[in-house]
Amino acid sequence: MFGTHFGKDVVFEQITPEQFRSSVAPLIGEGPAVDVAGAYAATSTLPDRSIAPENSAPRLLGITPGPPDNG
């Protein structure tokens, strides 16, 4: 949907928690950036950290999400 809206390909590029920390530190400060990156690093070690389609909120609630609001 983002690609269609912006008229170009959108590609997900995974970054490490450290890369995230260094990118947001100028915006939120070093301390909060370290805390958030640490939480991401800890979460990445957990099993089943992804939401499987069969356990997703739309599936469990029996709903179909609509498109994002463009305006």
All heavy atoms as a GROMACS GRO file, in nm:
protein
  517
    1MET      N    1   0.081  -0.119   0.000
    1MET     CA    2   0.000   0.000   0.000
    1MET      C    3   0.086   0.126   0.000
    1MET      O    4   0.051   0.223  -0.066
    1MET     CB    5  -0.094   0.000   0.119
    1MET     CG    6  -0.188  -0.120   0.122
    1MET     SD    7  -0.335  -0.090   0.218
    1MET     CE    8  -0.440  -0.022   0.094
    2PHE      N    9   0.196   0.125   0.075
    2PHE     CA   10   0.282   0.243   0.076
    2PHE      C   11   0.341   0.267  -0.062
    2PHE      O   12   0.348   0.380  -0.108
    2PHE     CB   13   0.396   0.229   0.178
    2PHE     CG   14   0.350   0.237   0.320
    2PHE    CD1   15   0.351   0.124   0.400
    2PHE    CD2   16   0.306   0.356   0.374
    2PHE    CE1   17   0.310   0.132   0.533
    2PHE    CE2   18   0.264   0.364   0.505
    2PHE     CZ   19   0.266   0.252   0.585
    3GLY      N   20   0.385   0.158  -0.126
    3GLY     CA   21   0.443   0.171  -0.259
    3GLY      C   22   0.346   0.230  -0.358
    3GLY      O   23   0.381   0.316  -0.439
    4THR      N   24   0.223   0.184  -0.353
    4THR     CA   25   0.119   0.237  -0.442
    4THR      C   26   0.097   0.385  -0.414
    4THR      O   27   0.090   0.466  -0.505
    4THR     CB   28  -0.012   0.159  -0.424
    4THR    OG1   29   0.013   0.022  -0.453
    4THR    CG2   30  -0.120   0.212  -0.515
    5HIS      N   31   0.087   0.420  -0.287
    5HIS     CA   32   0.062   0.559  -0.249
    5HIS      C   33   0.176   0.651  -0.295
    5HIS      O   34   0.151   0.759  -0.347
    5HIS     CB   35   0.045   0.571  -0.098
    5HIS     CG   36   0.025   0.712  -0.051
    5HIS    ND1   37  -0.095   0.777  -0.063
    5HIS    CD2   38   0.111   0.799   0.006
    5HIS    CE1   39  -0.082   0.900  -0.016
    5HIS    NE2   40   0.041   0.915   0.028
    6PHE      N   41   0.300   0.607  -0.277
    6PHE     CA   42   0.414   0.691  -0.312
    6PHE      C   43   0.463   0.671  -0.455
    6PHE      O   44   0.554   0.742  -0.500
    6PHE     CB   45   0.530   0.669  -0.213
    6PHE     CG   46   0.499   0.720  -0.075
    6PHE    CD1   47   0.481   0.632   0.029
    6PHE    CD2   48   0.487   0.856  -0.050
    6PHE    CE1   49   0.451   0.678   0.157
    6PHE    CE2   50   0.458   0.903   0.077
    6PHE     CZ   51   0.440   0.814   0.180
    7GLY      N   52   0.407   0.574  -0.525
    7GLY     CA   53   0.443   0.550  -0.663
    7GLY      C   54   0.582   0.492  -0.682
    7GLY      O   55   0.647   0.516  -0.784
    8LYS      N   56   0.629   0.416  -0.584
    8LYS     CA   57   0.760   0.350  -0.597
    8LYS      C   58   0.764   0.227  -0.508
    8LYS      O   59   0.680   0.209  -0.421
    8LYS     CB   60   0.872   0.447  -0.562
    8LYS     CG   61   0.867   0.505  -0.422
    8LYS     CD   62   0.980   0.604  -0.402
    8LYS     CE   63   0.965   0.679  -0.272
    8LYS     NZ   64   1.072   0.774  -0.251
    9ASP      N   65   0.862   0.142  -0.532
    9ASP     CA   66   0.877   0.022  -0.452
    9ASP      C   67   0.918   0.058  -0.311
    9ASP      O   68   0.998   0.150  -0.289
    9ASP     CB   69   0.983  -0.071  -0.512
    9ASP     CG   70   0.938  -0.134  -0.643
    9ASP    OD1   71   0.816  -0.142  -0.666
    9ASP    OD2   72   1.026  -0.174  -0.721
   10VAL      N   73   0.862  -0.014  -0.215
   10VAL     CA   74   0.900   0.002  -0.075
   10VAL      C   75   0.955  -0.133  -0.030
   10VAL      O   76   0.890  -0.236  -0.046
   10VAL     CB   77   0.779   0.043   0.011
   10VAL    CG1   78   0.817   0.049   0.158
   10VAL    CG2   79   0.723   0.176  -0.037
   11VAL      N   80   1.074  -0.131   0.027
   11VAL     CA   81   1.142  -0.254   0.066
   11VAL      C   82   1.176  -0.247   0.214
   11VAL      O   83   1.226  -0.146   0.263
   11VAL     CB   84   1.272  -0.273  -0.016
   11VAL    CG1   85   1.344  -0.400   0.025
   11VAL    CG2   86   1.241  -0.274  -0.164
   12PHE      N   87   1.147  -0.354   0.286
   12PHE     CA   88   1.183  -0.364   0.426
   12PHE      C   89   1.329  -0.403   0.436
   12PHE      O   90   1.374  -0.499   0.374
   12PHE     CB   91   1.097  -0.470   0.497
   12PHE     CG   92   1.142  -0.499   0.637
   12PHE    CD1   93   1.112  -0.411   0.740
   12PHE    CD2   94   1.215  -0.612   0.666
   12PHE    CE1   95   1.153  -0.437   0.869
   12PHE    CE2   96   1.256  -0.640   0.795
   12PHE     CZ   97   1.225  -0.552   0.896
   13GLU      N   98   1.405  -0.328   0.513
   13GLU     CA   99   1.544  -0.360   0.539
   13GLU      C  100   1.564  -0.368   0.690
   13GLU      O  101   1.557  -0.268   0.760
   13GLU     CB  102   1.637  -0.254   0.480
   13GLU     CG  103   1.636  -0.252   0.329
   13GLU     CD  104   1.734  -0.150   0.271
   13GLU    OE1  105   1.832  -0.115   0.339
   13GLU    OE2  106   1.709  -0.107   0.158
   14GLN      N  107   1.586  -0.490   0.737
   14GLN     CA  108   1.604  -0.511   0.880
   14GLN      C  109   1.734  -0.447   0.927
   14GLN      O  110   1.835  -0.452   0.857
   14GLN     CB  111   1.606  -0.661   0.911
   14GLN     CG  112   1.614  -0.692   1.058
   14GLN     CD  113   1.597  -0.840   1.085
   14GLN    OE1  114   1.549  -0.915   1.000
   14GLN    NE2  115   1.636  -0.883   1.202
   15ILE      N  116   1.729  -0.384   1.044
   15ILE     CA  117   1.850  -0.329   1.104
   15ILE      C  118   1.867  -0.390   1.242
   15ILE      O  119   1.772  -0.444   1.300
   15ILE     CB  120   1.846  -0.174   1.113
   15ILE    CG1  121   1.729  -0.127   1.200
   15ILE    CG2  122   1.839  -0.113   0.974
   15ILE    CD1  123   1.730   0.023   1.228
   16THR      N  124   1.986  -0.382   1.295
   16THR     CA  125   2.014  -0.435   1.428
   16THR      C  126   1.964  -0.336   1.534
   16THR      O  127   1.945  -0.217   1.506
   16THR     CB  128   2.164  -0.456   1.448
   16THR    OG1  129   2.229  -0.327   1.448
   16THR    CG2  130   2.224  -0.546   1.340
   17PRO      N  131   1.946  -0.383   1.656
   17PRO     CA  132   1.910  -0.290   1.764
   17PRO      C  133   2.013  -0.178   1.778
   17PRO      O  134   1.976  -0.063   1.805
   17PRO     CB  135   1.906  -0.379   1.887
   17PRO     CG  136   1.865  -0.514   1.834
   17PRO     CD  137   1.938  -0.523   1.702
   18GLU      N  138   2.140  -0.206   1.757
   18GLU     CA  139   2.244  -0.103   1.767
   18GLU      C  140   2.228   0.002   1.656
   18GLU      O  141   2.244   0.122   1.680
   18GLU     CB  142   2.383  -0.166   1.762
   18GLU     CG  143   2.496  -0.067   1.766
   18GLU     CD  144   2.497   0.027   1.887
   18GLU    OE1  145   2.441  -0.008   1.993
   18GLU    OE2  146   2.552   0.138   1.875
   19GLN      N  147   2.197  -0.042   1.537
   19GLN     CA  148   2.172   0.053   1.428
   19GLN      C  149   2.050   0.140   1.459
   19GLN      O  150   2.050   0.260   1.433
   19GLN     CB  151   2.152  -0.021   1.295
   19GLN     CG  152   2.278  -0.083   1.241
   19GLN     CD  153   2.249  -0.176   1.125
   19GLN    OE1  154   2.158  -0.260   1.132
   19GLN    NE2  155   2.326  -0.162   1.018
   20PHE      N  156   1.949   0.079   1.517
   20PHE     CA  157   1.831   0.155   1.557
   20PHE      C  158   1.868   0.258   1.663
   20PHE      O  159   1.830   0.374   1.654
   20PHE     CB  160   1.722   0.061   1.609
   20PHE     CG  161   1.601   0.135   1.658
   20PHE    CD1  162   1.506   0.181   1.568
   20PHE    CD2  163   1.583   0.161   1.793
   20PHE    CE1  164   1.395   0.251   1.613
   20PHE    CE2  165   1.474   0.231   1.838
   20PHE     CZ  166   1.379   0.276   1.748
   21ARG      N  167   1.945   0.215   1.764
   21ARG     CA  168   1.986   0.305   1.871
   21ARG      C  169   2.057   0.427   1.816
   21ARG      O  170   2.024   0.540   1.848
   21ARG     CB  171   2.078   0.235   1.971
   21ARG     CG  172   2.116   0.326   2.090
   21ARG     CD  173   2.253   0.297   2.146
   21ARG     NE  174   2.362   0.296   2.051
   21ARG     CZ  175   2.421   0.405   2.001
   21ARG    NH1  176   2.380   0.525   2.032
   21ARG    NH2  177   2.520   0.393   1.917
   22SER      N  178   2.152   0.404   1.727
   22SER     CA  179   2.230   0.516   1.675
   22SER      C  180   2.146   0.607   1.586
   22SER      O  181   2.172   0.727   1.579
   22SER     CB  182   2.354   0.467   1.601
   22SER     OG  183   2.320   0.396   1.485
   23SER      N  184   2.042   0.552   1.523
   23SER     CA  185   1.959   0.636   1.436
   23SER      C  186   1.860   0.722   1.514
   23SER      O  187   1.826   0.832   1.471
   23SER     CB  188   1.887   0.552   1.332
   23SER     OG  189   1.784   0.474   1.390
   24VAL      N  190   1.813   0.673   1.628
   24VAL     CA  191   1.714   0.751   1.704
   24VAL      C  192   1.773   0.832   1.818
   24VAL      O  193   1.707   0.921   1.870
   24VAL     CB  194   1.598   0.664   1.756
   24VAL    CG1  195   1.523   0.599   1.643
   24VAL    CG2  196   1.644   0.565   1.859
   25ALA      N  197   1.895   0.804   1.856
   25ALA     CA  198   1.956   0.878   1.967
   25ALA      C  199   1.954   1.029   1.947
   25ALA      O  200   1.923   1.102   2.042
   25ALA     CB  201   2.098   0.828   1.994
   26PRO      N  202   1.983   1.080   1.827
   26PRO     CA  203   1.975   1.226   1.810
   26PRO      C  204   1.835   1.283   1.829
   26PRO      O  205   1.819   1.401   1.860
   26PRO     CB  206   2.022   1.247   1.665
   26PRO     CG  207   2.100   1.126   1.630
   26PRO     CD  208   2.036   1.014   1.707
   27LEU      N  209   1.734   1.199   1.812
   27LEU     CA  210   1.596   1.245   1.824
   27LEU      C  211   1.540   1.235   1.965
   27LEU      O  212   1.467   1.323   2.010
   27LEU     CB  213   1.505   1.166   1.728
   27LEU     CG  214   1.543   1.170   1.581
   27LEU    CD1  215   1.459   1.072   1.502
   27LEU    CD2  216   1.524   1.311   1.527
   28ILE      N  217   1.572   1.125   2.034
   28ILE     CA  218   1.512   1.101   2.165
   28ILE      C  219   1.611   1.101   2.280
   28ILE      O  220   1.572   1.087   2.395
   28ILE     CB  221   1.430   0.970   2.166
   28ILE    CG1  222   1.520   0.846   2.146
   28ILE    CG2  223   1.320   0.974   2.061
   28ILE    CD1  224   1.447   0.713   2.162
   29GLY      N  225   1.738   1.114   2.248
   29GLY     CA  226   1.842   1.113   2.351
   29GLY      C  227   1.905   0.976   2.363
   29GLY      O  228   1.842   0.873   2.334
   30GLU      N  229   2.030   0.975   2.409
   30GLU     CA  230   2.105   0.850   2.417
   30GLU      C  231   2.045   0.751   2.516
   30GLU      O  232   2.033   0.633   2.488
   30GLU     CB  233   2.251   0.879   2.453
   30GLU     CG  234   2.342   0.759   2.447
   30GLU     CD  235   2.356   0.699   2.307
   30GLU    OE1  236   2.347   0.773   2.208
   30GLU    OE2  237   2.377   0.577   2.298
   31GLY      N  238   2.005   0.800   2.634
   31GLY     CA  239   1.949   0.710   2.736
   31GLY      C  240   1.825   0.637   2.688
   31GLY      O  241   1.820   0.513   2.693
   32PRO      N  242   1.723   0.709   2.642
   32PRO     CA  243   1.604   0.640   2.591
   32PRO      C  244   1.634   0.550   2.471
   32PRO      O  245   1.577   0.441   2.459
   32PRO     CB  246   1.510   0.753   2.551
   32PRO     CG  247   1.552   0.869   2.636
   32PRO     CD  248   1.701   0.854   2.650
   33ALA      N  249   1.725   0.592   2.385
   33ALA     CA  250   1.760   0.510   2.268
   33ALA      C  251   1.824   0.379   2.311
   33ALA      O  252   1.794   0.273   2.256
   33ALA     CB  253   1.854   0.587   2.175
   34VAL      N  254   1.910   0.384   2.413
   34VAL     CA  255   1.973   0.262   2.465
   34VAL      C  256   1.866   0.170   2.524
   34VAL      O  257   1.868   0.048   2.503
   34VAL     CB  258   2.080   0.296   2.572
   34VAL    CG1  259   2.123   0.173   2.649
   34VAL    CG2  260   2.201   0.361   2.506
   35ASP      N  261   1.771   0.229   2.598
   35ASP     CA  262   1.665   0.148   2.659
   35ASP      C  263   1.579   0.078   2.554
   35ASP      O  264   1.551  -0.042   2.566
   35ASP     CB  265   1.576   0.235   2.748
   35ASP     CG  266   1.647   0.286   2.872
   35ASP    OD1  267   1.753   0.229   2.909
   35ASP    OD2  268   1.597   0.383   2.932
   36VAL      N  269   1.538   0.151   2.452
   36VAL     CA  270   1.453   0.092   2.348
   36VAL      C  271   1.531  -0.014   2.270
   36VAL      O  272   1.480  -0.123   2.244
   36VAL     CB  273   1.397   0.200   2.253
   36VAL    CG1  274   1.322   0.137   2.136
   36VAL    CG2  275   1.306   0.295   2.329
   37ALA      N  276   1.655   0.016   2.235
   37ALA     CA  277   1.737  -0.082   2.162
   37ALA      C  278   1.757  -0.207   2.246
   37ALA      O  279   1.756  -0.319   2.194
   37ALA     CB  280   1.870  -0.020   2.123
   38GLY      N  281   1.775  -0.190   2.376
   38GLY     CA  282   1.790  -0.305   2.465
   38GLY      C  283   1.665  -0.390   2.468
   38GLY      O  284   1.672  -0.514   2.469
   39ALA      N  285   1.549  -0.324   2.469
   39ALA     CA  286   1.423  -0.399   2.466
   39ALA      C  287   1.409  -0.476   2.335
   39ALA      O  288   1.366  -0.592   2.335
   39ALA     CB  289   1.306  -0.304   2.486
   40TYR      N  290   1.445  -0.412   2.224
   40TYR     CA  291   1.440  -0.481   2.095
   40TYR      C  292   1.536  -0.599   2.091
   40TYR      O  293   1.503  -0.705   2.039
   40TYR     CB  294   1.470  -0.385   1.980
   40TYR     CG  295   1.360  -0.286   1.950
   40TYR    CD1  296   1.387  -0.173   1.876
   40TYR    CD2  297   1.230  -0.305   1.992
   40TYR    CE1  298   1.287  -0.081   1.845
   40TYR    CE2  299   1.130  -0.215   1.964
   40TYR     CZ  300   1.159  -0.103   1.889
   40TYR     OH  301   1.060  -0.013   1.860
   41ALA      N  302   1.655  -0.581   2.146
   41ALA     CA  303   1.752  -0.690   2.148
   41ALA      C  304   1.701  -0.807   2.232
   41ALA      O  305   1.713  -0.923   2.192
   41ALA     CB  306   1.887  -0.640   2.202
   42ALA      N  307   1.642  -0.776   2.347
   42ALA     CA  308   1.588  -0.883   2.432
   42ALA      C  309   1.472  -0.953   2.365
   42ALA      O  310   1.462  -1.076   2.367
   42ALA     CB  311   1.545  -0.824   2.566
   43THR      N  312   1.384  -0.878   2.302
   43THR     CA  313   1.269  -0.935   2.234
   43THR      C  314   1.312  -1.026   2.120
   43THR      O  315   1.249  -1.129   2.094
   43THR     CB  316   1.177  -0.823   2.180
   43THR    OG1  317   1.134  -0.743   2.290
   43THR    CG2  318   1.056  -0.880   2.109
   44SER      N  319   1.421  -0.990   2.054
   44SER     CA  320   1.466  -1.070   1.939
   44SER      C  321   1.511  -1.210   1.979
   44SER      O  322   1.521  -1.297   1.894
   44SER     CB  323   1.578  -0.997   1.864
   44SER     OG  324   1.698  -1.002   1.937
   45THR      N  325   1.538  -1.233   2.107
   45THR     CA  326   1.582  -1.364   2.152
   45THR      C  327   1.467  -1.454   2.194
   45THR      O  328   1.487  -1.572   2.222
   45THR     CB  329   1.680  -1.352   2.270
   45THR    OG1  330   1.610  -1.298   2.383
   45THR    CG2  331   1.800  -1.264   2.236
   46LEU      N  332   1.346  -1.400   2.199
   46LEU     CA  333   1.231  -1.476   2.244
   46LEU      C  334   1.176  -1.565   2.133
   46LEU      O  335   1.169  -1.524   2.018
   46LEU     CB  336   1.119  -1.382   2.290
   46LEU     CG  337   1.153  -1.290   2.406
   46LEU    CD1  338   1.038  -1.192   2.430
   46LEU    CD2  339   1.181  -1.370   2.532
   47PRO      N  340   1.136  -1.686   2.168
   47PRO     CA  341   1.072  -1.771   2.068
   47PRO      C  342   0.932  -1.717   2.038
   47PRO      O  343   0.870  -1.652   2.122
   47PRO     CB  344   1.065  -1.908   2.135
   47PRO     CG  345   1.066  -1.878   2.281
   47PRO     CD  346   1.146  -1.750   2.298
   48ASP      N  347   0.885  -1.743   1.922
   48ASP     CA  348   0.749  -1.705   1.882
   48ASP      C  349   0.722  -1.556   1.896
   48ASP      O  350   0.616  -1.513   1.938
   48ASP     CB  351   0.645  -1.783   1.964
   48ASP     CG  352   0.657  -1.933   1.944
   48ASP    OD1  353   0.689  -1.974   1.831
   48ASP    OD2  354   0.637  -2.007   2.041
   49ARG      N  355   0.821  -1.473   1.863
   49ARG     CA  356   0.802  -1.328   1.876
   49ARG      C  357   0.723  -1.270   1.759
   49ARG      O  358   0.678  -1.158   1.765
   49ARG     CB  359   0.935  -1.256   1.890
   49ARG     CG  360   1.022  -1.262   1.767
   49ARG     CD  361   1.155  -1.191   1.793
   49ARG     NE  362   1.232  -1.184   1.674
   49ARG     CZ  363   1.311  -1.279   1.626
   49ARG    NH1  364   1.322  -1.392   1.692
   49ARG    NH2  365   1.378  -1.262   1.515
   50SER      N  366   0.706  -1.348   1.654
   50SER     CA  367   0.625  -1.303   1.541
   50SER      C  368   0.480  -1.342   1.564
   50SER      O  369   0.451  -1.439   1.632
   50SER     CB  370   0.673  -1.368   1.411
   50SER     OG  371   0.804  -1.327   1.382
   51ILE      N  372   0.392  -1.265   1.506
   51ILE     CA  373   0.250  -1.296   1.517
   51ILE      C  374   0.211  -1.380   1.396
   51ILE      O  375   0.215  -1.332   1.283
   51ILE     CB  376   0.165  -1.168   1.523
   51ILE    CG1  377   0.203  -1.086   1.646
   51ILE    CG2  378   0.016  -1.203   1.524
   51ILE    CD1  379   0.138  -0.949   1.651
   52ALA      N  380   0.178  -1.504   1.421
   52ALA     CA  381   0.137  -1.593   1.314
   52ALA      C  382  -0.002  -1.553   1.267
   52ALA      O  383  -0.084  -1.507   1.348
   52ALA     CB  384   0.138  -1.737   1.363
   53PRO      N  385  -0.032  -1.569   1.138
   53PRO     CA  386  -0.165  -1.531   1.088
   53PRO      C  387  -0.279  -1.591   1.170
   53PRO      O  388  -0.379  -1.525   1.195
   53PRO     CB  389  -0.165  -1.581   0.945
   53PRO     CG  390  -0.021  -1.582   0.905
   53PRO     CD  391   0.054  -1.619   1.031
   54GLU      N  392  -0.263  -1.715   1.214
   54GLU     CA  393  -0.372  -1.779   1.288
   54GLU      C  394  -0.391  -1.720   1.429
   54GLU      O  395  -0.494  -1.739   1.491
   54GLU     CB  396  -0.353  -1.931   1.296
   54GLU     CG  397  -0.228  -1.977   1.367
   54GLU     CD  398  -0.105  -1.988   1.278
   54GLU    OE1  399  -0.108  -1.944   1.161
   54GLU    OE2  400  -0.004  -2.041   1.326
   55ASN      N  401  -0.290  -1.646   1.477
   55ASN     CA  402  -0.301  -1.582   1.609
   55ASN      C  403  -0.313  -1.430   1.600
   55ASN      O  404  -0.300  -1.361   1.700
   55ASN     CB  405  -0.179  -1.617   1.695
   55ASN     CG  406  -0.175  -1.763   1.730
   55ASN    OD1  407  -0.277  -1.826   1.745
   55ASN    ND2  408  -0.056  -1.818   1.740
   56SER      N  409  -0.336  -1.379   1.481
   56SER     CA  410  -0.343  -1.234   1.464
   56SER      C  411  -0.474  -1.180   1.520
   56SER      O  412  -0.574  -1.251   1.531
   56SER     CB  413  -0.332  -1.197   1.316
   56SER     OG  414  -0.448  -1.239   1.247
   57ALA      N  415  -0.472  -1.053   1.558
   57ALA     CA  416  -0.592  -0.991   1.613
   57ALA      C  417  -0.709  -0.997   1.515
   57ALA      O  418  -0.821  -1.032   1.556
   57ALA     CB  419  -0.562  -0.846   1.653
   58PRO      N  420  -0.689  -0.965   1.385
   58PRO     CA  421  -0.804  -0.974   1.293
   58PRO      C  422  -0.865  -1.115   1.290
   58PRO      O  423  -0.987  -1.130   1.290
   58PRO     CB  424  -0.745  -0.937   1.157
   58PRO     CG  425  -0.630  -0.850   1.190
   58PRO     CD  426  -0.573  -0.908   1.317
   59ARG      N  427  -0.780  -1.216   1.291
   59ARG     CA  428  -0.830  -1.355   1.287
   59ARG      C  429  -0.905  -1.388   1.415
   59ARG      O  430  -1.015  -1.442   1.413
   59ARG     CB  431  -0.713  -1.451   1.267
   59ARG     CG  432  -0.747  -1.596   1.284
   59ARG     CD  433  -0.790  -1.657   1.151
   59ARG     NE  434  -0.778  -1.801   1.158
   59ARG     CZ  435  -0.884  -1.880   1.177
   59ARG    NH1  436  -1.004  -1.831   1.186
   59ARG    NH2  437  -0.868  -2.010   1.183
   60LEU      N  438  -0.846  -1.355   1.529
   60LEU     CA  439  -0.909  -1.388   1.656
   60LEU      C  440  -1.037  -1.308   1.680
   60LEU      O  441  -1.129  -1.356   1.745
   60LEU     CB  442  -0.810  -1.363   1.772
   60LEU     CG  443  -0.686  -1.453   1.771
   60LEU    CD1  444  -0.590  -1.410   1.881
   60LEU    CD2  445  -0.723  -1.599   1.786
   61LEU      N  446  -1.043  -1.187   1.626
   61LEU     CA  447  -1.162  -1.102   1.644
   61LEU      C  448  -1.264  -1.119   1.532
   61LEU      O  449  -1.374  -1.065   1.539
   61LEU     CB  450  -1.120  -0.955   1.651
   61LEU     CG  451  -1.034  -0.919   1.773
   61LEU    CD1  452  -0.984  -0.775   1.759
   61LEU    CD2  453  -1.111  -0.938   1.902
   62GLY      N  454  -1.224  -1.191   1.427
   62GLY     CA  455  -1.316  -1.213   1.315
   62GLY      C  456  -1.344  -1.088   1.234
   62GLY      O  457  -1.456  -1.068   1.188
   63ILE      N  458  -1.242  -1.004   1.218
   63ILE     CA  459  -1.260  -0.880   1.141
   63ILE      C  460  -1.161  -0.875   1.027
   63ILE      O  461  -1.059  -0.945   1.026
   63ILE     CB  462  -1.243  -0.755   1.230
   63ILE    CG1  463  -1.103  -0.752   1.291
   63ILE    CG2  464  -1.349  -0.750   1.338
   63ILE    CD1  465  -1.071  -0.623   1.367
   64THR      N  466  -1.188  -0.790   0.930
   64THR     CA  467  -1.096  -0.765   0.820
   64THR      C  468  -1.059  -0.618   0.822
   64THR      O  469  -1.148  -0.533   0.807
   64THR     CB  470  -1.161  -0.799   0.684
   64THR    OG1  471  -1.200  -0.937   0.687
   64THR    CG2  472  -1.064  -0.775   0.570
   65PRO      N  473  -0.932  -0.585   0.845
   65PRO     CA  474  -0.894  -0.444   0.849
   65PRO      C  475  -0.911  -0.379   0.713
   65PRO      O  476  -0.891  -0.442   0.610
   65PRO     CB  477  -0.746  -0.445   0.889
   65PRO     CG  478  -0.707  -0.586   0.906
   65PRO     CD  479  -0.822  -0.674   0.870
   66GLY      N  480  -0.948  -0.252   0.716
   66GLY     CA  481  -0.961  -0.176   0.592
   66GLY      C  482  -0.829  -0.112   0.557
   66GLY      O  483  -0.730  -0.127   0.629
   67PRO      N  484  -0.827  -0.038   0.448
   67PRO     CA  485  -0.703   0.030   0.408
   67PRO      C  486  -0.671   0.144   0.505
   67PRO      O  487  -0.759   0.194   0.575
   67PRO     CB  488  -0.737   0.086   0.269
   67PRO     CG  489  -0.886   0.097   0.268
   67PRO     CD  490  -0.937  -0.012   0.357
   68PRO      N  491  -0.543   0.182   0.513
   68PRO     CA  492  -0.508   0.294   0.600
   68PRO      C  493  -0.574   0.423   0.553
   68PRO      O  494  -0.603   0.440   0.435
   68PRO     CB  495  -0.356   0.303   0.590
   68PRO     CG  496  -0.321   0.229   0.467
   68PRO     CD  497  -0.430   0.131   0.440
   69ASP      N  498  -0.597   0.512   0.647
   69ASP     CA  499  -0.656   0.642   0.614
   69ASP      C  500  -0.553   0.726   0.541
   69ASP      O  501  -0.443   0.749   0.590
   69ASP     CB  502  -0.699   0.711   0.742
   69ASP     CG  503  -0.770   0.844   0.716
   69ASP    OD1  504  -0.797   0.876   0.600
   69ASP    OD2  505  -0.799   0.913   0.815
   70ASN      N  506  -0.585   0.770   0.423
   70ASN     CA  507  -0.492   0.849   0.342
   70ASN      C  508  -0.511   0.999   0.360
   70ASN      O  509  -0.456   1.077   0.287
   70ASN     CB  510  -0.508   0.815   0.194
   70ASN     CG  511  -0.459   0.676   0.162
   70ASN    OD1  512  -0.367   0.627   0.223
   70ASN    ND2  513  -0.525   0.612   0.068
   71GLY      N  514  -0.588   1.037   0.455
   71GLY     CA  515  -0.610   1.178   0.457
   71GLY      C  516  -0.624   1.240   0.586
   71GLY      O  517  -0.619   1.349   0.617
   0.00000   0.00000   0.00000
